[in-house]
Amino acid sequence: MRYELTDHEWTAIKSMLPNKPRGVPRVNDRRVLNGIFWVLRSGAPWRDLPGAFGPYTTCYNRFVRWRRAGVWSGIIDALAAAHDAAVQMIDTSIVRVHQHVACIKSN
């Protein structure tokens, strides 16, 4: 699917995931991560998560739990290191409009 982790990305981060067994056996971490990334990349509400990723509550709860535990910073660093250095991102909040374009009147 469009938003799923590649094998290379999964290999880079799977050892960083917390693995504390609780009462109920854990579901597939990769499927849950793909569901979390689907919501984050698409901007859809958690309730609109496709069923292929499992229950939206599982994805949401794990996202929140890992955020509180600080797991996401390690995951993001690992994913960034797994990609080629030629891949760059530009945040549009830092891109300035040329002064002549800023003065154009719209109809």
VENJO-V993737 format. One line per field, one symbol per residue. phi: phi as a letter, one per 40 degrees, with the letter a starting at -180 (. if undefined). psi: psi as a letter, one per 40 degrees, with the letter a starting at -180 (. if undefined). A space follows every 10 residues. Layout:
phi=???
psi=???
This chain:
phi=.cbccccccc ccbcccccbc cbccdccdcc cccccccccc ccgccdcccc cccgcccccc ccdccccccg cccccccccc cccccccbbb cccbcccddc ccccccc
psi=ideiiidddd ddedeehifh hadhhiihdd dddddddddd ddeiideehi ddeahddddd ddddddddee dddddddddd deiieehiih heeehihidd ddehhi.
